[in-house]
């Protein structure tokens, strides 16, 4: 099953998104949080991202959702070492993207389908 | 729940149980049911119809408990798909 990684400047935000997506997707999807900086405050932490991706990867692929700014840059840096294309960043809003991705993963969707579900959040409105 | 067959699509109606909105976990369960079919499937309320495999589109429908949903599918498995989805809807909790 495709795994999900949620990267945020805030550890609390990452954990909260993981909890929300996990409730929608059920227990079978591996959803990992990588939030906060090296000192526990707001920031990004490259080793945390690498570890979260490793935990989420069962061979079916990993979709990474990130909040903004340096989170994106950190993920892209980490992905330079994952050139097989089996770990990819979704260009999508964090909350909606993570929830849509997790549910698509829970339905057995491929990495392409999971990323597409997340990226749909850019065009699908809330009303 | 009723089904009618007309080429090329198949349609059915199903009513959400009272008190069960097509949000959160019920919506996720519905998407998982739709994903079991490879062909296209749609769910509609009133004059709106969205991809039944798109969680975010389904959430945006804002369908409340007691609402009648229109289910539509195309392809070889269309009949089985709308039957399974209608069954899913009436059993959502």
Backbone of each chain as ProteinMPNN parsed JSONL, in Angstrom:
{"seq_chain_A": "XXXXXXXXXXXXXXXXXXXXXXXXXXXXXXXXXXXXXXXXXXXXXXXXXXXXXXXXXXXXXXXXXXXXXXXXXXXXXXXXXXXXXXXXXXXXXXXXXXXXXXXXXXXXXXXXXXXXXXXXXXXXXXX", "coords_chain_A": {"N_chain_A": [[0.841, -1.196, 0.0], [0.482, 2.252, -0.774], [2.413, 4.623, 0.983], [2.178, 7.535, 3.171], [3.645, 10.695, 3.804], [3.751, 13.416, 5.99], [4.862, 16.596, 5.989], [5.735, 19.338, 7.927], [6.311, 22.704, 9.136], [5.586, 22.753, 11.729], [5.493, 20.553, 14.412], [3.195, 19.848, 15.761], [1.185, 20.483, 13.927], [1.797, 18.696, 11.834], [1.409, 16.239, 13.152], [-1.308, 16.467, 13.74], [-2.501, 16.529, 11.191], [-1.792, 14.014, 10.311], [-3.279, 12.482, 12.117], [-5.908, 13.166, 11.407], [-6.042, 12.389, 8.685], [-5.52, 9.706, 9.046], [-7.756, 8.851, 10.459], [-9.689, 9.007, 8.509], [-8.717, 7.283, 6.562], [-8.263, 4.851, 7.749], [-6.636, 2.134, 9.579], [-4.797, 0.782, 7.974], [-3.178, 2.18, 6.248], [0.07, 3.496, 6.077], [0.929, 6.32, 7.646], [2.987, 8.973, 8.118], [4.433, 11.415, 10.283], [6.47, 14.304, 9.891], [7.464, 16.755, 11.42], [8.416, 20.065, 12.472], [11.443, 21.723, 13.664], [15.048, 21.064, 14.125], [15.462, 21.6, 16.832], [13.1, 21.196, 18.007], [11.366, 23.303, 17.826], [9.544, 25.538, 15.606], [10.17, 24.743, 12.237], [12.196, 23.027, 9.777], [13.363, 19.693, 9.351], [15.711, 17.804, 8.067], [16.744, 15.087, 8.544], [14.541, 14.002, 9.959], [12.588, 13.961, 7.979], [13.704, 12.18, 6.157], [13.705, 9.831, 7.731], [10.978, 9.47, 8.169], [10.049, 8.973, 5.589], [11.337, 6.562, 5.083], [10.073, 4.921, 6.956], [7.487, 4.92, 5.95], [7.633, 3.642, 3.549], [6.832, 0.782, 1.831], [7.517, -0.411, -0.41], [5.587, 0.01, -2.286], [5.51, 2.646, -2.804], [5.736, 6.159, -1.891], [3.916, 9.006, -1.027], [4.548, 12.36, -0.545], [3.465, 15.006, 1.428], [3.663, 18.461, 1.919], [3.974, 21.504, 3.858], [4.81, 24.413, 3.237], [7.162, 26.66, 1.629], [10.299, 26.354, 3.087], [9.846, 23.764, 3.851], [9.104, 22.51, 1.508], [11.46, 22.809, 0.043], [13.206, 21.295, 1.593], [12.096, 18.737, 1.349], [12.426, 18.343, -1.406], [15.199, 18.294, -1.546], [15.762, 15.955, -0.067], [14.521, 14.15, -1.747], [16.219, 14.047, -3.87], [17.852, 11.949, -3.386], [16.235, 9.865, -3.888], [15.855, 8.771, -6.503], [14.483, 6.901, -7.946], [11.865, 7.438, -8.395], [9.892, 6.448, -6.838], [9.218, 7.682, -4.56], [7.532, 10.584, -4.073], [6.792, 14.106, -4.251], [3.737, 15.643, -3.546], [2.091, 18.183, -5.254], [0.269, 19.996, -3.649], [-2.337, 21.296, -1.462], [-1.879, 21.055, 2.095], [-3.651, 19.827, 4.14], [-6.091, 19.011, 2.824], [-4.923, 17.645, 0.692], [-3.445, 15.611, 1.981], [-5.464, 14.127, 3.256], [-7.064, 13.295, 1.08], [-5.149, 11.853, -0.351], [-4.501, 9.83, 1.479], [-6.906, 8.426, 1.725], [-7.214, 7.521, -0.889], [-4.974, 5.881, -1.018], [-5.752, 3.99, 0.863], [-7.717, 2.709, -0.511], [-6.313, 1.146, -2.155], [-5.032, 2.399, -4.226], [-2.65, 3.296, -6.817], [0.682, 4.825, -6.699], [0.652, 6.932, -8.546], [-2.12, 7.39, -8.712], [-2.652, 8.123, -6.084], [-1.16, 10.476, -5.812], [-2.456, 12.006, -7.745], [-4.991, 12.217, -6.591], [-4.401, 13.78, -4.367], [-3.483, 16.107, -5.609], [-5.71, 16.979, -6.858], [-6.933, 18.553, -5.057], [-6.248, 21.122, -5.587], [-7.987, 22.053, -7.477], [-10.576, 21.304, -6.843], [-13.294, 22.664, -5.218], [-14.534, 23.674, -1.928], [-17.193, 23.849, -1.629]], "CA_chain_A": [[0.0, 0.0, 0.0], [1.257, 3.496, -0.833], [2.524, 5.324, 2.258], [2.026, 8.99, 3.135], [4.456, 11.45, 4.769], [3.271, 14.785, 6.162], [5.971, 17.446, 6.422], [5.288, 20.68, 8.29], [7.164, 23.459, 10.051], [5.082, 22.543, 13.075], [5.301, 19.145, 14.779], [1.782, 19.655, 16.123], [0.389, 20.481, 12.695], [2.047, 17.429, 11.131], [0.727, 15.162, 13.895], [-2.753, 16.646, 13.593], [-2.894, 16.126, 9.832], [-1.665, 12.55, 10.288], [-4.422, 11.922, 12.859], [-7.121, 13.372, 10.611], [-5.973, 11.52, 7.502], [-5.584, 8.324, 9.531], [-9.132, 8.518, 10.829], [-10.451, 8.82, 7.276], [-8.172, 6.211, 5.728], [-8.217, 3.593, 8.486], [-5.328, 1.781, 10.147], [-3.893, 0.024, 7.094], [-2.256, 3.074, 5.538], [1.163, 4.02, 6.889], [0.979, 7.781, 7.5], [4.049, 9.383, 9.043], [4.619, 12.858, 10.478], [7.826, 14.839, 9.987], [7.192, 18.169, 11.674], [9.245, 20.815, 13.414], [12.867, 21.866, 13.393], [15.97, 20.217, 14.89], [15.379, 21.855, 18.275], [11.737, 20.985, 18.482], [10.521, 24.452, 17.515], [9.091, 25.613, 14.221], [11.266, 24.626, 11.285], [12.203, 21.754, 9.064], [14.428, 18.827, 9.84], [15.932, 16.841, 6.992], [16.764, 13.686, 8.995], [13.174, 13.561, 10.301], [11.889, 13.673, 6.718], [14.274, 10.922, 5.627], [13.247, 8.702, 8.554], [9.542, 9.275, 7.951], [9.892, 8.334, 4.275], [11.77, 5.161, 5.227], [9.025, 4.188, 7.687], [6.253, 4.841, 5.151], [7.898, 2.925, 2.294], [6.781, -0.687, 1.889], [7.788, -0.87, -1.769], [4.509, 0.457, -3.185], [5.671, 4.072, -3.065], [5.406, 7.116, -0.833], [3.51, 10.353, -1.43], [4.912, 13.317, 0.495], [2.724, 16.266, 1.458], [4.432, 19.41, 2.719], [3.172, 22.726, 4.006], [5.198, 25.51, 2.332], [8.486, 27.257, 1.777], [11.47, 25.507, 3.269], [9.418, 22.357, 3.889], [9.16, 22.028, 0.125], [12.871, 22.711, -0.343], [13.797, 20.162, 2.321], [11.621, 17.499, 0.724], [13.075, 18.198, -2.717], [16.586, 17.899, -1.271], [15.747, 14.537, 0.315], [14.105, 13.337, -2.901], [17.359, 13.874, -4.784], [18.411, 10.629, -3.1], [15.206, 8.855, -4.192], [15.656, 9.029, -7.929], [13.711, 5.837, -8.599], [10.503, 7.909, -8.658], [8.946, 5.734, -5.977], [8.857, 8.632, -3.506], [7.3, 11.837, -4.803], [6.123, 15.205, -3.556], [2.47, 16.08, -4.137], [1.957, 19.639, -5.347], [-1.112, 20.069, -3.174], [-2.538, 21.814, -0.103], [-1.48, 20.021, 3.061], [-4.717, 19.068, 4.813], [-6.942, 18.351, 1.835], [-4.097, 16.721, -0.062], [-3.1, 14.438, 2.799], [-6.672, 13.321, 3.482], [-7.428, 12.66, -0.193], [-4.11, 10.87, -0.667], [-4.583, 8.692, 2.401], [-8.089, 7.625, 1.39], [-6.909, 6.828, -2.149], [-4.052, 4.791, -0.669], [-6.512, 2.946, 1.582], [-8.504, 1.991, -1.515], [-5.395, 0.355, -2.969], [-4.584, 3.185, -5.376], [-1.219, 3.348, -7.124], [1.292, 6.109, -6.335], [0.121, 7.935, -9.476], [-3.498, 7.703, -8.319], [-2.603, 8.813, -4.785], [-0.697, 11.847, -6.08], [-3.525, 12.701, -8.475], [-6.057, 12.527, -5.625], [-3.931, 14.912, -3.56], [-3.353, 17.31, -6.429], [-7.055, 17.413, -7.201], [-7.32, 19.575, -4.069], [-5.99, 22.462, -6.138], [-9.064, 22.484, -8.365], [-11.897, 20.997, -6.297], [-13.65, 23.6, -4.163], [-15.092, 23.095, -0.701], [-18.654, 23.994, -1.642]], "C_chain_A": [[0.879, 1.249, 0.0], [1.253, 4.166, 0.541], [2.459, 6.834, 2.069], [2.961, 9.604, 4.173], [3.966, 12.893, 4.784], [4.391, 15.622, 6.768], [5.436, 18.851, 6.718], [6.34, 21.376, 9.13], [6.802, 23.183, 11.507], [4.874, 21.052, 13.337], [3.836, 18.874, 15.099], [0.906, 19.595, 14.884], [0.564, 19.156, 11.952], [1.319, 16.281, 11.822], [-0.775, 15.241, 13.723], [-3.249, 16.2, 12.225], [-2.826, 14.6, 9.715], [-2.862, 11.905, 10.993], [-5.703, 12.015, 12.033], [-7.146, 12.434, 9.402], [-6.106, 10.055, 7.914], [-6.994, 7.918, 9.903], [-9.967, 8.254, 9.572], [-10.02, 7.561, 6.523], [-8.193, 4.856, 6.426], [-6.79, 3.201, 8.805], [-4.342, 1.151, 9.178], [-2.871, 0.894, 6.378], [-1.205, 3.602, 6.509], [1.267, 5.522, 6.626], [1.923, 8.314, 8.567], [4.175, 10.899, 9.098], [6.105, 13.186, 10.519], [7.689, 16.348, 10.178], [8.178, 18.775, 12.651], [10.718, 20.809, 13.04], [13.719, 20.993, 14.291], [15.868, 20.412, 16.398], [13.963, 21.751, 18.819], [10.808, 22.161, 18.211], [10.048, 24.412, 16.08], [10.292, 25.538, 13.292], [11.168, 23.327, 10.533], [13.471, 20.991, 9.425], [14.633, 17.691, 8.844], [16.006, 15.389, 7.47], [15.377, 13.148, 9.354], [12.409, 13.167, 9.038], [12.387, 12.348, 6.139], [13.751, 9.706, 6.395], [11.772, 8.406, 8.301], [9.29, 8.578, 6.61], [10.266, 6.852, 4.372], [10.697, 4.336, 5.936], [7.792, 3.957, 6.821], [6.412, 3.955, 3.913], [7.809, 1.414, 2.481], [7.018, -1.27, 0.496], [6.762, -0.396, -2.777], [4.618, 1.939, -3.508], [5.252, 4.923, -1.889], [5.033, 8.457, -1.47], [3.804, 11.292, -0.269], [4.064, 14.57, 0.324], [3.507, 17.219, 2.344], [3.703, 20.742, 2.78], [3.619, 23.844, 3.061], [6.656, 25.887, 2.56], [9.587, 26.245, 1.983], [11.103, 24.036, 3.476], [9.541, 21.746, 2.498], [10.622, 21.815, -0.286], [13.544, 21.52, 0.334], [13.373, 18.839, 1.683], [12.328, 17.283, -0.614], [14.532, 17.766, -2.566], [16.663, 16.404, -0.937], [15.426, 13.658, -0.895], [15.205, 13.194, -3.945], [18.024, 12.513, -4.581], [17.399, 9.511, -3.337], [14.855, 8.973, -5.671], [14.851, 7.961, -8.65], [12.268, 6.265, -8.886], [9.449, 7.261, -7.784], [8.586, 6.539, -4.732], [8.717, 9.989, -4.179], [6.541, 12.843, -3.959], [4.838, 15.562, -4.295], [2.436, 17.599, -4.128], [0.519, 19.981, -4.965], [-1.184, 20.726, -1.802], [-2.386, 20.696, 0.92], [-2.649, 19.177, 3.584], [-5.552, 18.285, 3.799], [-6.156, 17.3, 1.055], [-3.787, 15.459, 0.714], [-4.307, 13.532, 2.997], [-7.059, 12.585, 2.194], [-6.424, 11.576, -0.561], [-4.254, 9.623, 0.2], [-5.775, 7.803, 2.07], [-7.85, 6.866, 0.083], [-5.94, 5.674, -1.895], [-4.81, 3.646, 0.0], [-7.358, 2.125, 0.631], [-7.615, 1.161, -2.437], [-4.888, 1.084, -4.196], [-3.078, 3.134, -5.557], [-0.655, 4.693, -6.683], [0.79, 7.221, -7.259], [-1.294, 8.362, -9.072], [-3.547, 8.489, -7.009], [-2.168, 10.268, -4.978], [-1.775, 12.649, -6.804], [-4.648, 13.1, -7.535], [-5.66, 13.736, -4.782], [-3.958, 16.197, -4.379], [-4.696, 17.836, -6.927], [-7.533, 18.52, -6.245], [-7.077, 20.985, -4.58], [-7.164, 22.972, -6.958], [-10.46, 22.213, -7.816], [-12.173, 21.952, -5.139], [-14.229, 22.902, -2.949], [-16.605, 23.13, -0.687], [-19.244, 23.4, -2.922]], "O_chain_A": [[1.897, 1.299, 0.69], [0.208, 4.263, 1.185], [2.654, 7.348, 0.968], [3.064, 9.101, 5.292], [3.788, 13.514, 3.736], [4.815, 15.395, 7.902], [4.778, 19.47, 5.881], [7.168, 20.722, 9.764], [7.625, 23.363, 12.404], [4.174, 20.372, 12.587], [3.298, 17.82, 14.76], [0.0, 18.767, 14.791], [-0.414, 18.565, 11.493], [0.69, 15.452, 11.166], [-1.446, 14.22, 13.577], [-4.299, 15.566, 12.116], [-3.691, 13.975, 9.1], [-3.396, 10.9, 10.523], [-6.482, 11.065, 11.967], [-8.149, 11.772, 9.137], [-6.731, 9.261, 7.212], [-7.391, 6.773, 9.69], [-10.841, 7.387, 9.57], [-10.842, 6.865, 5.928], [-8.146, 3.82, 5.762], [-5.844, 3.851, 8.359], [-3.167, 0.995, 9.514], [-1.823, 0.409, 5.951], [-1.52, 4.083, 7.597], [1.643, 5.948, 5.533], [1.695, 8.133, 9.763], [4.041, 11.58, 8.082], [6.9, 12.449, 11.102], [7.784, 17.118, 9.222], [8.703, 18.099, 13.536], [11.174, 20.01, 12.222], [13.192, 20.259, 15.127], [16.155, 19.491, 17.162], [13.675, 22.164, 19.942], [9.591, 22.033, 18.351], [10.138, 23.381, 15.413], [11.31, 26.189, 13.527], [10.175, 22.607, 10.639], [14.502, 21.575, 9.757], [13.845, 16.748, 8.781], [15.383, 14.525, 6.854], [15.069, 11.986, 9.089], [11.678, 12.176, 9.024], [11.601, 11.511, 5.693], [13.4, 8.686, 5.801], [11.364, 7.247, 8.228], [8.429, 7.704, 6.508], [9.585, 5.996, 3.808], [10.442, 3.19, 5.565], [7.13, 2.926, 6.938], [5.417, 3.566, 3.301], [8.614, 0.828, 3.205], [6.762, -2.448, 0.245], [7.02, -0.395, -3.981], [3.909, 2.44, -4.38], [4.515, 4.48, -1.008], [5.742, 8.969, -2.336], [3.364, 11.055, 0.857], [3.957, 15.123, -0.771], [3.969, 16.825, 3.415], [2.922, 21.08, 1.891], [2.866, 24.195, 2.153], [7.283, 25.489, 3.542], [9.791, 25.368, 1.144], [11.946, 23.157, 3.297], [10.017, 20.622, 2.332], [10.976, 20.794, -0.877], [14.353, 20.824, -0.279], [14.19, 17.936, 1.501], [12.774, 16.177, -0.916], [15.038, 16.971, -3.359], [17.516, 15.683, -1.456], [15.98, 12.57, -1.052], [15.133, 12.319, -4.809], [18.677, 11.99, -5.484], [17.666, 8.35, -3.027], [13.71, 9.239, -6.036], [14.564, 8.1, -9.839], [11.528, 5.537, -9.548], [8.254, 7.493, -7.964], [7.741, 6.119, -3.941], [9.666, 10.49, -4.782], [5.758, 12.485, -3.08], [4.843, 15.76, -5.51], [2.72, 18.226, -3.108], [-0.331, 20.222, -5.822], [-0.204, 20.717, -1.057], [-2.717, 19.541, 0.651], [-2.629, 17.951, 3.478], [-5.7, 17.068, 3.9], [-6.654, 16.206, 0.791], [-3.857, 14.357, 0.169], [-4.189, 12.309, 2.915], [-7.348, 11.389, 2.223], [-6.806, 10.503, -1.03], [-4.143, 8.499, -0.289], [-5.676, 6.577, 2.126], [-8.237, 5.704, -0.04], [-6.074, 4.607, -2.494], [-4.54, 2.474, -0.265], [-7.685, 0.974, 0.922], [-8.1, 0.546, -3.387], [-4.367, 0.455, -5.116], [-2.325, 2.955, -4.6], [-1.41, 5.6, -6.332], [0.529, 8.333, -6.801], [-1.62, 9.549, -9.088], [-4.364, 9.394, -6.84], [-2.74, 11.179, -4.379], [-1.982, 13.827, -6.513], [-5.202, 14.192, -7.656], [-6.484, 14.611, -4.515], [-4.4, 17.242, -3.902], [-4.808, 18.984, -7.359], [-8.414, 19.312, -6.58], [-7.646, 21.942, -4.054], [-7.329, 24.181, -7.122], [-11.429, 22.822, -8.27], [-11.387, 22.04, -4.196], [-14.393, 21.682, -2.942], [-17.235, 22.511, 0.17], [-20.46, 23.428, -3.113]]}, "seq_chain_B": "XXXXXXXXXXXXXXXXXXXXXXXXXXXXXXXXXXXXXXXXXXXXXXXXXXXXXXXXXXXXXXXXXXXXXXXXXXXXXXXXXXXXXXXXXXXXX", "coords_chain_B": {"N_chain_B": [[-34.158, 1.777, -3.291], [-33.427, 1.472, -6.663], [-32.82, 0.237, -9.924], [-31.981, 1.068, -13.255], [-31.399, 0.161, -16.594], [-29.696, 1.53, -19.247], [-28.162, 1.826, -22.309], [-25.11, 3.637, -22.762], [-24.689, 3.672, -20.054], [-25.396, 2.888, -16.558], [-27.833, 3.486, -14.131], [-28.688, 4.173, -10.7], [-30.605, 4.741, -7.728], [-30.055, 5.771, -4.383], [-30.65, 6.181, -0.941], [-29.217, 8.13, 1.577], [-28.736, 6.969, 4.904], [-30.737, 8.23, 7.628], [-29.295, 10.8, 9.525], [-26.733, 10.194, 8.764], [-24.322, 11.803, 7.24], [-22.724, 12.424, 4.069], [-19.889, 12.588, 4.669], [-16.519, 12.778, 5.987], [-15.683, 9.741, 7.514], [-17.825, 8.102, 6.383], [-17.82, 9.114, 3.726], [-15.256, 8.403, 2.907], [-15.479, 5.625, 3.058], [-17.301, 5.231, 1.023], [-15.832, 6.058, -1.237], [-13.841, 4.089, -1.227], [-15.423, 1.875, -1.872], [-16.205, 2.597, -4.458], [-13.767, 2.602, -5.757], [-13.267, -0.036, -6.212], [-14.058, -0.674, -8.688], [-13.069, -0.584, -12.053], [-14.034, 0.997, -14.08], [-15.601, 4.197, -15.01], [-17.377, 5.938, -12.462], [-20.069, 7.739, -11.02], [-21.482, 10.071, -8.666], [-24.432, 11.723, -7.818], [-26.258, 14.612, -6.713], [-29.254, 16.277, -6.805], [-28.812, 18.72, -9.263], [-26.152, 18.342, -9.476], [-23.221, 16.432, -10.201], [-20.603, 14.23, -9.458], [-17.3, 12.736, -9.696], [-17.235, 9.553, -8.404], [-15.037, 8.468, -7.269], [-13.562, 10.447, -6.213], [-12.686, 11.798, -3.332], [-12.588, 14.465, -2.351], [-14.295, 15.838, -4.071], [-16.669, 14.585, -3.444], [-16.985, 15.269, -0.77], [-17.45, 17.973, -1.158], [-19.979, 17.95, -2.197], [-21.652, 17.913, -0.045], [-23.704, 16.253, 0.983], [-26.41, 15.488, 3.007], [-27.629, 13.296, 5.648], [-30.386, 11.22, 4.742], [-30.653, 12.211, 2.221], [-31.343, 11.669, -1.219], [-29.264, 9.934, -3.368], [-27.888, 9.917, -6.644], [-26.645, 7.393, -8.547], [-24.264, 6.48, -10.953], [-22.839, 4.624, -13.585], [-20.439, 3.525, -16.022], [-19.311, 1.223, -18.555], [-18.113, -2.226, -18.589], [-18.572, -3.293, -16.041], [-20.643, -1.824, -15.077], [-23.3, -2.264, -14.124], [-22.892, -3.91, -11.875], [-21.369, -2.16, -10.41], [-23.03, 0.081, -9.76], [-24.94, -1.247, -8.275], [-23.416, -2.222, -6.122], [-22.516, 0.183, -5.05], [-24.914, 1.425, -4.316], [-25.727, -0.329, -2.36], [-23.651, 0.073, -0.56], [-24.159, 2.745, 0.164], [-26.696, 2.687, 1.49], [-26.026, 1.268, 3.68], [-24.237, 2.767, 5.118], [-22.746, 4.015, 8.084]], "CA_chain_B": [[-33.096, 1.473, -4.26], [-33.929, 0.926, -7.924], [-31.81, 0.341, -10.975], [-32.485, 1.001, -14.619], [-30.265, -0.024, -17.489], [-29.8, 2.087, -20.588], [-26.825, 1.861, -22.875], [-24.094, 2.748, -22.248], [-24.543, 3.81, -18.604], [-26.393, 2.309, -15.669], [-28.109, 4.397, -13.015], [-29.477, 3.704, -9.57], [-30.802, 5.731, -6.671], [-29.93, 5.235, -3.025], [-30.844, 7.254, 0.034], [-28.343, 8.075, 2.755], [-29.477, 6.767, 6.151], [-30.948, 9.431, 8.444], [-28.22, 11.073, 10.481], [-25.404, 9.868, 8.212], [-23.923, 12.699, 6.152], [-21.659, 11.851, 3.225], [-18.682, 13.305, 5.074], [-15.571, 12.053, 6.828], [-15.512, 8.305, 7.274], [-18.758, 7.577, 5.375], [-17.358, 9.477, 2.376], [-14.076, 7.572, 2.621], [-15.963, 4.263, 2.78], [-17.936, 5.266, -0.301], [-14.75, 6.102, -2.236], [-13.212, 2.757, -1.286], [-16.341, 0.999, -2.617], [-16.159, 2.991, -5.871], [-12.45, 2.265, -6.296], [-13.194, -1.46, -6.544], [-14.441, -0.822, -10.088], [-12.098, 0.12, -12.895], [-14.715, 1.938, -14.972], [-16.015, 5.456, -14.391], [-18.593, 5.942, -11.631], [-20.396, 9.099, -10.567], [-22.55, 10.22, -7.68], [-25.058, 13.017, -8.02], [-27.33, 15.121, -5.851], [-29.88, 17.382, -7.541], [-28.236, 18.903, -10.605], [-24.696, 18.18, -9.417], [-22.733, 15.057, -10.295], [-19.143, 14.238, -9.345], [-16.569, 11.466, -9.747], [-17.445, 8.822, -7.151], [-13.733, 8.062, -6.714], [-12.885, 11.658, -5.741], [-13.133, 12.128, -1.973], [-12.776, 15.901, -2.159], [-15.507, 16.22, -4.796], [-17.813, 14.062, -2.697], [-17.144, 16.128, 0.412], [-17.996, 19.263, -1.595], [-21.412, 17.796, -2.453], [-22.336, 18.263, 1.2], [-24.955, 15.489, 1.078], [-26.807, 15.185, 4.383], [-28.407, 12.087, 5.87], [-31.732, 11.286, 4.198], [-30.603, 12.697, 0.842], [-31.294, 10.642, -2.264], [-28.113, 10.055, -4.255], [-28.01, 9.293, -7.956], [-25.4, 6.671, -8.826], [-24.204, 6.192, -12.373], [-21.579, 3.984, -13.978], [-20.306, 3.085, -17.405], [-18.345, 0.146, -18.739], [-18.573, -3.612, -18.439], [-19.006, -3.589, -14.673], [-21.495, -0.717, -14.643], [-24.423, -2.749, -13.323], [-22.375, -4.353, -10.575], [-20.847, -1.0, -9.683], [-24.099, 0.874, -9.139], [-25.56, -2.085, -7.246], [-22.529, -2.241, -4.952], [-22.487, 1.519, -4.443], [-26.203, 1.644, -3.655], [-25.667, -1.146, -1.143], [-22.74, 0.778, 0.333], [-24.812, 3.968, 0.675], [-27.777, 2.435, 2.462], [-25.436, 0.643, 4.874], [-23.273, 3.662, 5.773], [-23.062, 4.307, 9.492]], "C_chain_B": [[-33.713, 0.88, -5.527], [-32.865, 1.123, -8.982], [-32.492, 0.298, -12.34], [-31.283, 0.94, -15.543], [-30.559, 0.628, -18.829], [-28.389, 2.282, -21.105], [-26.362, 3.299, -23.056], [-24.003, 2.767, -20.727], [-25.636, 3.098, -17.845], [-26.574, 3.267, -14.512], [-28.868, 3.705, -11.914], [-29.623, 4.851, -8.596], [-30.586, 5.042, -5.34], [-30.001, 6.409, -2.064], [-29.921, 7.058, 1.226], [-29.193, 7.833, 4.0], [-29.624, 8.095, 6.903], [-29.795, 9.591, 9.427], [-26.823, 10.752, 9.98], [-25.127, 10.779, 7.02], [-22.803, 12.054, 5.354], [-20.373, 12.665, 3.438], [-17.749, 12.331, 5.765], [-15.539, 10.563, 6.497], [-16.532, 7.711, 6.308], [-18.31, 7.901, 3.942], [-16.152, 8.633, 1.977], [-14.496, 6.137, 2.3], [-16.595, 4.176, 1.391], [-16.875, 5.261, -1.41], [-14.076, 4.728, -2.361], [-14.1, 1.776, -2.056], [-16.27, 1.312, -4.115], [-14.855, 2.557, -6.526], [-12.316, 0.793, -6.664], [-13.537, -1.709, -8.012], [-13.525, 0.022, -10.959], [-12.762, 1.173, -13.771], [-15.125, 3.204, -14.237], [-17.336, 5.321, -13.626], [-18.815, 7.357, -11.107], [-21.472, 9.041, -9.491], [-23.108, 11.629, -7.824], [-26.105, 13.317, -6.967], [-27.925, 16.315, -6.582], [-29.252, 17.509, -8.921], [-26.715, 18.784, -10.595], [-24.335, 16.707, -9.514], [-21.209, 15.099, -10.274], [-18.599, 12.811, -9.456], [-16.685, 10.769, -8.385], [-16.134, 8.333, -6.533], [-12.955, 9.261, -6.172], [-13.438, 12.076, -4.386], [-13.461, 13.613, -1.853], [-14.021, 16.396, -2.881], [-16.747, 15.769, -4.041], [-18.06, 14.904, -1.446], [-17.817, 17.44, 0.029], [-19.483, 19.168, -1.935], [-22.223, 18.176, -1.21], [-23.647, 17.525, 1.396], [-25.235, 15.085, 2.528], [-27.555, 13.85, 4.449], [-29.829, 12.263, 5.35], [-31.783, 11.768, 2.754], [-30.575, 11.527, -0.137], [-30.128, 10.924, -3.204], [-28.411, 9.344, -5.57], [-26.659, 8.67, -8.281], [-25.398, 6.275, -10.296], [-22.851, 5.58, -12.693], [-21.609, 3.65, -15.454], [-19.28, 1.965, -17.472], [-18.944, -1.207, -18.414], [-19.157, -3.904, -17.063], [-20.043, -2.59, -14.176], [-22.637, -1.179, -13.733], [-23.99, -3.148, -11.925], [-21.923, -3.158, -9.74], [-21.976, -0.223, -9.014], [-24.829, 0.057, -8.069], [-24.729, -2.071, -5.969], [-22.51, -0.886, -4.258], [-23.802, 1.833, -3.722], [-26.244, 0.877, -2.341], [-24.775, -0.479, -0.1], [-23.453, 1.962, 0.988], [-25.83, 3.642, 1.766], [-27.243, 1.8, 3.741], [-24.4, 1.517, 5.563], [-23.722, 3.954, 7.196], [-22.155, 5.404, 10.008]], "O_chain_B": [[-34.443, -0.11, -5.458], [-32.096, 2.083, -8.927], [-33.465, -0.429, -12.537], [-30.268, 1.593, -15.3], [-31.56, 0.311, -19.473], [-27.531, 2.837, -20.419], [-27.166, 4.131, -23.477], [-23.292, 1.939, -20.158], [-26.673, 2.745, -18.406], [-25.604, 3.799, -13.974], [-29.611, 2.756, -12.164], [-28.86, 5.816, -8.634], [-30.9, 3.862, -5.186], [-29.479, 7.489, -2.338], [-29.849, 5.976, 1.808], [-30.261, 8.43, 4.14], [-28.757, 8.966, 6.827], [-29.377, 8.632, 10.076], [-25.838, 11.001, 10.674], [-25.637, 10.552, 5.923], [-22.032, 11.249, 5.876], [-19.858, 13.32, 2.532], [-18.131, 11.206, 6.088], [-15.387, 10.178, 5.338], [-16.156, 6.886, 5.475], [-18.411, 7.056, 3.053], [-16.047, 8.2, 0.829], [-13.95, 5.509, 1.393], [-16.441, 3.182, 0.682], [-17.01, 4.542, -2.401], [-13.781, 4.27, -3.465], [-13.595, 0.942, -2.807], [-16.274, 0.401, -4.943], [-14.833, 2.19, -7.7], [-11.367, 0.407, -7.347], [-13.336, -2.81, -8.524], [-13.242, 1.181, -10.654], [-12.116, 2.144, -14.164], [-15.019, 3.29, -13.014], [-18.278, 4.678, -14.089], [-17.865, 8.075, -10.794], [-22.259, 8.097, -9.417], [-22.361, 12.601, -7.936], [-26.743, 12.424, -6.412], [-27.211, 17.251, -6.94], [-29.167, 16.531, -9.664], [-26.061, 19.09, -11.592], [-25.037, 15.844, -8.988], [-20.593, 15.898, -10.979], [-19.331, 11.83, -9.33], [-16.29, 11.316, -7.356], [-16.123, 7.841, -5.405], [-11.819, 9.112, -5.722], [-14.529, 12.64, -4.302], [-14.504, 13.975, -1.308], [-14.729, 17.267, -2.376], [-17.753, 16.478, -4.001], [-19.203, 15.212, -1.109], [-18.643, 17.965, 0.775], [-20.177, 20.184, -1.96], [-23.335, 18.694, -1.315], [-24.605, 18.096, 1.917], [-24.418, 14.437, 3.182], [-28.048, 13.347, 3.439], [-30.415, 13.336, 5.498], [-32.843, 11.739, 2.129], [-29.884, 10.532, 0.079], [-30.017, 12.014, -3.766], [-29.089, 8.317, -5.605], [-25.641, 9.362, -8.287], [-26.403, 5.795, -10.821], [-21.833, 5.981, -12.129], [-22.674, 3.51, -16.056], [-18.481, 1.784, -16.554], [-20.105, -1.324, -18.022], [-20.116, -4.665, -16.933], [-20.298, -2.516, -12.974], [-22.906, -0.563, -12.702], [-24.618, -2.787, -10.93], [-22.075, -3.147, -8.518], [-21.89, 0.097, -7.829], [-25.286, 0.611, -7.07], [-25.265, -1.926, -4.87], [-22.49, -0.809, -3.03], [-23.799, 2.434, -2.648], [-26.738, 1.38, -1.333], [-25.095, -0.465, 1.088], [-23.366, 2.161, 2.2], [-25.822, 4.252, 2.836], [-27.924, 1.794, 4.767], [-23.743, 1.063, 6.501], [-24.91, 4.118, 7.474], [-22.26, 5.796, 11.17]]}, "name": "protein", "num_of_chains": 2, "seq": "XXXXXXXXXXXXXXXXXXXXXXXXXXXXXXXXXXXXXXXXXXXXXXXXXXXXXXXXXXXXXXXXXXXXXXXXXXXXXXXXXXXXXXXXXXXXXXXXXXXXXXXXXXXXXXXXXXXXXXXXXXXXXXXXXXXXXXXXXXXXXXXXXXXXXXXXXXXXXXXXXXXXXXXXXXXXXXXXXXXXXXXXXXXXXXXXXXXXXXXXXXXXXXXXXXXXXXXXXXXX"}
